[in-house]
């Protein structure tokens, strides 16, 4: 099939359908469901800009994953958390052993564990064992040779198996007393539906990002955000951690208090200056490492 021009509406619909898979890839590359969503948003913006610039696409799904892959690589470089040099071995004759057991291990591995792999190993394991791409499709997404992909997949699988047998050294994070006081006040007002009290905590220049839905700027626009919560009854807030960060967990009292989302709140002294609400991105909740504060009902 020769490269073709996709309509903007067709591309946007494809992005909606692929977004959970794109996030699953990006989150594991970054070791964070939160940063994974940042990568996906960046990739979507780049894809739409490329479309509007007249890009011709032969294989749109692989094209979108390639953009997400490049965005993840850029993100990792910006963070400068690791710099690894992969030496390509002569792995052309290595047999592909993409067995279901390995796929289950990769899918169940924590995001934190994936960060123990090199970026090339992460890419290969996620694309093949988690998302089910073929070796050739993985080459197209990453731009690596078949030998390099096989080498990275082989080493990444071996490392994940070793990590799976290692003892879990995770510790429960501790809340700063000031953070706990501010967050509990915010949560208590929210749960009491005292939204006038909540608005009193909001800075005039507040930024509200309802992830994958809308962005609001300033106290006046933010009022619509609180109004939406006031009209709904399928939520209750609790204090917790998301990937080690203090967070507000959005629970669903109509479904056994299951966590359906979370909020990240930034403060300037005693004022809220930014809210990121992950209520509408269930795939982020599924990927994130979420803990309740000791004493909160689990």
N, C-alpha and C positions, 0 to 999 in steps of 0.2 A: 504494500500500500504506500503510495507516495505521500509526502507531507501535505497536510490539509489545514485549512483555516477553521478553527472551532469558533462558534459564536460565543459571545461573552456570557450569555445566560447558560449555555451548555457547559462552559468551563466552570462557572460558579456552582452549578448543580453537582458537577463531578467533585469539586473541592469539598462540598458539604458531605458527600458520601464517603470520601477518602480521609476526611479529617481525623477520625479516631485512629486509623492505621498510621497516618503521618505522625500523629502525636505519639503513638506507641514507639515508633522509631526514634523520634527526636528526644523523647523523655529518657530512653535508655542510652542514647548517645551522650546526653548531658548529665545523666545521673539524677535528674530532677523532673518531676511532673510539671512543676511550675515553670522552670526554664524551658522545658519541652514545649509548652504552650507558646512561650515567647518565640521560639524558633519556628513553630508552625505559622504564627501570625506573620513573621518576617517572610517566610517562604510564600505564603498566599499573596502578600503584597507584591513580591517580586514576580510571581507567576502572572498575576493580573496585569502588571506593568509590561511584562514581556509580550503578553497577548495584545495589549493595546498598541504596542510598538510594531506589531505585524509579524510576530514569530510564527513560523510554520512548524507544526508538530506532527510527527508520524505515530508515536506511541505516547499518548497523553499521560497515562498513569506512570510510566517509567520516567517521563519528563518531569512530572510533579515530584516524584521521589528524588530525582536527581537535584532539583532545586532545593528540596528539604535537606538532602545530604550536604549540599554545599553550604546552606545556611547553618547547619549544625557544625560543620568544620570551621566556619567563620566565628561562630559563637565560642567554640573551644579555644580558638586562637586568641580571641579577645580576652577570655578569662585567664589564659596563660597558666592553666593548672597543670598541664603536662605537655611535654614535647618528646615525642617518641619517634625514633627513626626505624622504619621497618625495612629490613634487608630481605629482598625477594629471593627465596630459595628455589631450587629446581624441584617444584612440587607437582609438576604436570602429571606425574603418574600416580599421585595419591588418589585412592578411591573415595568417592563421595559417599559417606555413611550417614546420610540425613535420616536417622531413624526416629521413630516417634518418641522414644525415651529421651533422646537429646533435645527434641523439640519441647517436650514437657518440662525438662530441666531449665531450658532457656526462658520459657514463658513464665516460670515460677520464680526465677531468680530476681532478687531485689535490685532496684535501681542502683543502690549503693555498691552492690557487688559488680555490676557492669562497669563501674568506674575503675575497677582494678585491671580491666583489659585495656589494651592499646586502642586508639581510635579505629585502626584498620580491623582489629579483631572484633571490636564492638559492632562495626558495620556489617561484617560478614555474618556473625552469629545472629544478629537481630533480623537481617533481611532474609536469611535462609531458614533459621530454626524458629523464629518468632512469627515472621510475616509470610513465610512459605514461598519466597521467590526462588526461582531456579538459579543455578550458578551463573548462567549466561545473563539473566536479568540483573543479577547482583553486579556483574561486570559493567553493565550499561549504567546502572545507578551510580556506582562509585568511580567509574573510569579506570579501574584497576584491571590488570591482566588476569586471565583465568588462573595462572600459576599463583599469582599473589593472593587472589581470593581463596583458593584452596589452602594455601599456607596459613592465612589469617584464620580461616574457619577451623582448621585442625588445631592450631594453638589456642584459639579462643575457647573451643569446646573443652580442651584439656584443662585450661585454667578454671573454667566454671565448675567442672567436676571436682577439682581440688578445693575450691572455695565452698562447695556444697558440703564437703566433709569436715570443714573447719568449724570450730565452736563459734557460736554467735556471741560477739562482743558488744552488741548494741547496749547502750545505756539510756536511761530515761533522762531527757534534758530537764534543766531546772529553769523556772521562771524568775526573772528579775522582779523583786517586790513592786517596783514602780510600774512595770509593764502589767503585772497581774492586777494591780489596783485600777489602772486605767481601763484595761480590757473588761474586767468584771463590772465596772460601772457602765460601760457601753452595753454589755450584754444584758445587764439587769434592766436598763431603760428600754432596750429593744424588746425583751421578752414581756415587759409590762405594757408594751405598745405605747409608751410615752415618747412619741416621736418628736414632740416639741422639745423634750429633754435631750433627745439624741441630736437634734439639729443645733441645740445650744453648744454641743461639743465640736461642731464642724467649723473648720476655718472658712473664711470668705473665699479663698482661692482653692478650695478642695477639688480634688480630681477623683472621679468615680469611674472605674472600668468594670462594667458588667461583661466579663470575658466572653468573647464571641457573640456579643449582642450589641452593646452600645457604650459610648464614652461620654461622660458628662463633665462639664467644667463649671466650677463656681457653685456657691451655696444655693442659688436660685434653681439651677438645673438639677442639682442633687436632690432637691425636694421631691421630684417625681420618682426618684429611686426609693425613697422611704415610703412614699404614697403607695407604690406597688406592693411593698411588703405589708402595709396596713390593710390592703384589700385581700390578702391571702391568709389561709389558716393552716397550711401544710408545713409549718416550720417552727422550730424552737432552737435557740442558740445555746452553745456550750463552749467552754474553754478547752483548748487542746493545743496540739503541736502538729504541724505539717512539715515533714522533712526537717524536723528539729527547730522549726521557727514557731514562735508563739502565734496562734491562729484562733479564729472563731469558727467552730464547727456548726454547720447547718444541719440539724437533725429533722427527720420526718416523723412527727408524733403519730401519724396515721399509718405508719409502716414500721412498727417496732422500734421507733427512734433511730432508724438507720441513718447513717451519715449520707446526705445527698449533695453536699457541697461544703465549701468553706470560704471564709473571708480573710484577707490579709489587710491589716490596718496600720498605716504609718502615722506617727505623731510628731508634732512640733510643739514641745513643751506639753501643754494639756489640751491641745487642739488636734483634731483629726485632719490630716492634710491629704491623705490618699486612701482610697478603699479599692481593693481588687476583690470582686465577688465571682467565685467559681461555681455558682449554683447551676448554670446552664451547660456545663461541660462535664458530663458524667464520666467521660473517659479519663479526665484528670483525676477525679476522685478514685477511680479504679486503680490508677497507677501510683498515686501518692502514698507515701509512708505517713499514716495518720495515727496519732496517739491521743488519748484523753489525759488531761491533767489528773494526777492522782487525787482521788476524792470525788471526781466527776463520775456520774453514772455511765458505765460502758454499754 
